[in-house]
Amino acid sequence: MTTASDTPLPRIAFLGTGIMGLPMAGRLCAAGCAPQVWNRTPAKAGPLAALGASVHARAAAAVANADIVISMLENGPVVEEVLFSQGVAAAMKPGALFLDMASIQPREARDHAARLGALGISHLDAPVSGGPGGAESGTLAIMAGGKAEDFARALPVLQHFGRATHVGPHGSGQLTKLANQMIVGITIGAVAEALLFTSRGGADMAKVREAITGGFAGSRVLQVHGQRMLERDFAPRARMDIQLKDSCKCTASACWSATSRRARAWTSSSRTCATRWRPRRRSVLRRPSPRCSNGFMPRAWRTA
């Protein structure tokens, strides 16, 4: 059977060596890839030089002649800036593949794919779940959106990071990541409330967790976060503002999809039944909600 270690890796550039990117790029070094690396703060990429990577001062220099360019940057605006303002897209050779593993908006991923496609460059959005521990151990869950042939091309590289699944066209990887974050965030809250509920009622929280682990309520969140709750281990790991950012993305994507559907409905019907078409007066999205910490509030809520 062919494994990831048996497959020769293409020439790879890696952009963004933060808390997730550093161990991921390190795994490529361990596989003998010697990637071309760039990070906005050069010192964070320094440890990779000792592992065989070449560290560049400019992102555009790192991607020259690369077959696959991997991005693990902070957010969508940063990805767009690096691609189109710092010259990465212009420096990539035609036929290269841009593998965006950052978590960004689905519509941003689709826009990047279209703009890169016009330059003859392929695109996959492939965000990950599993945190720094999964990045270090190569056990990340990877959700890829784009063309099937591009996913097949990227798979030998992705296998060094974890388990990859092709979930649909451009933007689908980001949609799946948002679904993942919805489930994780909701489940963490549910586990916390349920354990506290049983404790206030007089039950032993540890025994409650043990009792429900084998049933439908059993989950990775119950195992890992539930144990931390029992131990009163509230040391920070992943940043709370990242979860909030992803929650805001979910709302924004839902509002954008609803707006797009209405716009398409108007365009397709306006010529024949413009006088009969009326938008729905009410929507499940039109309800009061506090602003996110970044000041974002969906238009549907602002105008409700």
C-alpha positions as a printed Julia matrix, in Angstrom:
304×3 Matrix{Float64}:
   0.0    0.0     0.0
   1.26   3.47   -0.86
   1.56   5.84    2.08
   2.27   9.56    2.32
   5.93   8.87    3.05
   6.24   6.78   -0.14
   5.05   9.55   -2.46
   7.63  12.12   -3.63
   6.5   15.6    -2.69
   6.36  18.46   -5.22
   8.13  21.76   -4.69
   6.23  23.46   -1.86
   6.09  26.99   -0.49
   4.54  27.6     2.92
   3.14  31.01    3.91
   2.38  31.66    7.57
   4.26  29.88   10.35
   2.23  30.8    13.4
   0.82  28.47   16.04
  -0.57  26.09   13.38
   1.7   26.75   10.43
   4.96  26.14   12.27
   4.32  22.47   13.2
   2.72  21.8     9.81
   5.73  23.16    7.94
   7.91  21.18   10.35
   6.2   17.97    9.28
   7.02  18.77    5.65
  10.67  19.24    6.66
  10.6   15.89    8.47
   9.26  14.3     5.27
  12.27  15.61    3.34
  10.42  18.33    1.48
  12.59  21.38    2.41
   9.8   23.92    1.8
  10.28  27.55    0.87
   8.89  29.48    3.85
   7.68  33.0     4.53
   6.14  34.59    7.61
   5.13  38.19    8.3
   7.28  38.07   11.46
  10.5   36.42   10.16
  11.67  35.28   13.6
   8.72  32.87   13.86
   9.95  31.01   10.78
  13.53  30.82   12.07
  13.28  27.37   13.72
  12.4   25.83   10.34
  15.76  26.8     8.84
  17.47  24.31   11.14
  15.12  21.62    9.79
  16.04  22.26    6.16
  13.55  24.92    5.09
  14.57  28.03    3.19
  13.23  31.17    4.88
  12.45  34.17    2.64
  11.99  37.85    3.47
   9.28  38.26    0.8
   6.28  36.04    0.18
   6.6   36.47   -3.59
  10.17  35.17   -3.48
   9.09  32.1    -1.51
   6.49  31.0    -4.07
   8.6   31.37   -7.2
   8.82  28.0    -8.99
   6.66  26.25   -6.37
   4.26  23.58   -7.59
   2.04  23.97   -4.52
   1.75  27.04   -2.3
   0.24  26.43    1.14
  -1.29  29.33    3.04
  -1.91  29.24    6.8
  -2.55  32.95    7.34
  -4.7   34.79    9.86
  -7.89  35.58    7.94
  -9.41  36.35    4.56
  -8.24  39.97    4.22
  -4.67  38.9     5.03
  -4.83  36.09    2.44
  -6.1   38.58   -0.16
  -3.39  41.09    0.68
  -0.61  38.51    0.44
  -1.99  37.08   -2.78
  -2.82  40.2    -4.72
  -1.02  43.12   -3.03
   2.27  41.49   -2.05
   2.69  39.84   -5.45
   2.22  36.16   -4.61
  -0.38  35.5    -7.31
   1.76  37.29   -9.91
   4.86  35.35   -8.85
   3.23  31.9    -8.98
   3.8   29.99  -12.18
   0.82  28.99  -14.36
  -0.44  25.55  -13.42
   0.61  25.89   -9.78
  -1.87  25.09   -6.99
  -2.73  27.52   -4.19
  -3.77  25.46   -1.15
  -5.42  27.84    1.31
  -5.61  26.17    4.72
  -6.56  29.35    6.59
 -10.1   29.79    7.92
 -11.78  32.5     5.85
 -15.25  33.36    4.57
 -16.65  30.94    1.94
 -17.36  33.86   -0.43
 -13.75  35.03   -0.03
 -12.54  31.55   -0.99
 -14.73  31.54   -4.1
 -13.51  35.01   -5.06
  -9.85  34.02   -4.65
 -10.44  30.86   -6.7
 -11.98  32.86   -9.57
  -9.22  35.48   -9.59
  -6.46  32.89   -9.46
  -8.19  30.82  -12.14
  -8.01  33.81  -14.47
  -4.22  33.66  -14.03
  -4.06  29.94  -14.78
  -3.55  28.99  -11.12
  -5.59  26.27   -9.38
  -7.13  26.75   -5.95
  -8.34  24.65   -3.03
  -9.76  25.95    0.22
  -8.78  23.4     2.86
  -9.22  24.67    6.44
  -8.39  22.37    9.33
  -9.66  21.31   12.74
  -7.62  19.74   15.52
  -5.62  22.59   16.99
  -1.88  22.81   17.55
  -1.79  19.28   18.96
  -3.27  17.86   15.77
  -0.85  19.95   13.7
   2.11  18.52   15.6
   0.93  14.91   15.45
  -0.38  15.01   11.87
  -3.95  14.17   12.89
  -5.81  17.25   11.65
  -9.24  16.97   10.05
  -8.96  18.72    6.67
 -12.03  19.87    4.71
 -11.24  20.64    1.07
 -13.31  22.58   -1.44
 -12.47  22.84   -5.12
 -12.05  20.62   -8.16
 -11.65  16.88   -7.62
  -8.52  16.74   -9.76
  -6.87  19.47   -7.7
  -7.75  17.62   -4.5
  -6.17  14.44   -5.89
  -3.07  16.44   -6.74
  -2.85  17.9    -3.22
  -3.65  14.69   -1.35
  -0.06  13.39   -1.04
   0.82  16.66    0.71
  -2.33  16.82    2.83
  -1.74  13.31    4.15
   1.27  14.63    6.07
  -1.07  16.9     8.03
  -3.95  14.54    8.75
  -7.11  13.1     7.2
  -8.39  15.05    4.19
 -11.9   14.91    2.71
 -13.09  16.57   -0.5
 -16.47  18.09    0.41
 -17.49  19.96   -2.75
 -16.7   22.96   -4.99
 -14.81  26.14   -4.06
 -15.93  27.53   -0.7
 -17.26  24.19    0.54
 -14.22  23.59    2.71
 -14.82  26.88    4.5
 -18.53  26.1     4.91
 -17.62  22.75    6.45
 -15.17  24.42    8.84
 -17.89  26.79    9.97
 -20.22  23.84   10.53
 -17.46  22.2    12.57
 -17.05  25.33   14.69
 -20.8   25.58   15.23
 -20.95  22.02   16.52
 -17.85  22.37   18.71
 -18.9   25.69   20.24
 -22.46  24.58   20.93
 -21.29  21.26   22.38
 -18.75  22.88   24.73
 -21.52  25.11   26.06
 -23.92  22.17   26.39
 -21.39  20.04   28.29
 -20.6   22.9    30.66
 -24.28  23.59   31.37
 -25.15  19.9    31.75
 -22.32  19.14   34.21
 -23.11  22.22   36.26
 -26.81  21.32   36.22
 -26.11  17.86   37.65
 -23.68  19.2    40.23
 -26.16  21.78   41.51
 -28.7   18.98   41.79
 -26.39  16.96   44.03
 -24.9   14.46   41.56
 -21.2   13.65   41.2
 -20.05  15.39   38.0
 -17.27  12.87   37.42
 -19.71   9.97   37.65
 -22.19  11.78   35.43
 -19.53  12.21   32.76
 -18.58   8.54   33.09
 -22.21   7.42   32.86
 -23.1    9.34   29.69
 -19.81   8.8    27.84
 -21.01   5.53   26.27
 -24.36   6.91   25.11
 -25.44   9.32   22.38
 -24.14  12.23   24.47
 -20.59  10.86   24.25
 -18.23  13.05   22.25
 -14.65  14.24   22.0
 -15.73  17.47   23.67
 -17.18  15.54   26.61
 -13.96  13.54   26.9
 -11.43  16.38   26.65
 -13.25  19.54   27.76
 -15.43  17.64   30.22
 -12.32  16.35   31.97
 -10.86  19.84   32.13
 -14.09  21.08   33.68
 -13.93  18.37   36.34
 -10.35  19.32   37.13
 -11.19  23.06   37.1
  -8.47  23.41   34.49
  -9.25  26.73   32.86
  -5.78  27.44   31.5
  -6.18  29.18   28.1
  -5.55  27.12   24.96
  -7.25  28.29   21.79
  -8.25  31.96   21.93
 -11.89  32.76   22.62
 -11.91  35.55   20.04
 -11.22  32.97   17.32
 -14.38  31.06   18.24
 -16.3   34.35   18.29
 -14.83  35.28   14.91
 -16.01  31.95   13.47
 -19.47  32.45   14.99
 -19.67  35.84   13.28
 -18.59  34.19   10.02
 -21.45  31.71   10.33
 -23.96  34.53   10.71
 -22.43  36.59    7.93
 -22.36  33.61    5.55
 -25.99  32.75    6.32
 -27.07  36.36    5.72
 -25.02  36.58    2.52
 -26.55  33.33    1.22
 -30.07  34.5     2.01
 -29.44  37.85    0.29
 -27.94  36.12   -2.75
 -30.91  33.77   -3.06
 -33.31  36.69   -3.0
 -31.24  38.58   -5.56
 -31.2   35.54   -7.87
 -34.94  35.07   -7.43
 -35.53  38.7    -8.37
 -33.26  38.52  -11.41
 -34.88  35.34  -12.75
 -38.46  36.46  -12.26
 -38.41  40.23  -12.74
 -38.97  40.11  -16.49
 -42.11  38.0   -16.26
 -43.68  38.6   -12.88
 -42.08  41.65  -11.33
 -45.43  42.94  -10.11
 -46.23  39.63   -8.37
 -42.89  38.93   -6.64
 -42.54  40.09   -3.07
 -39.7   39.3    -0.64
 -40.62  37.52    2.53
 -41.48  39.91    5.3
 -39.94  37.84    8.05
 -36.83  35.66    8.26
 -35.35  33.45   10.95
 -32.26  35.67   10.71
 -34.24  38.83   11.56
 -34.02  38.84   15.32
 -32.22  41.04   17.84
 -28.67  40.0    18.64
 -25.7   41.61   20.38
 -22.84  42.82   18.25
 -19.72  40.72   17.98
 -16.58  42.15   19.55
 -15.41  43.43   16.16
 -18.56  45.53   15.78
 -20.07  43.28   13.1
 -23.84  43.1    12.86
 -25.52  41.43    9.85
 -27.49  43.75    7.62
 -30.65  41.68    8.18
 -30.45  42.54   11.88
 -29.53  46.21   11.31
 -32.56  46.76    9.09
 -35.07  44.49   10.82
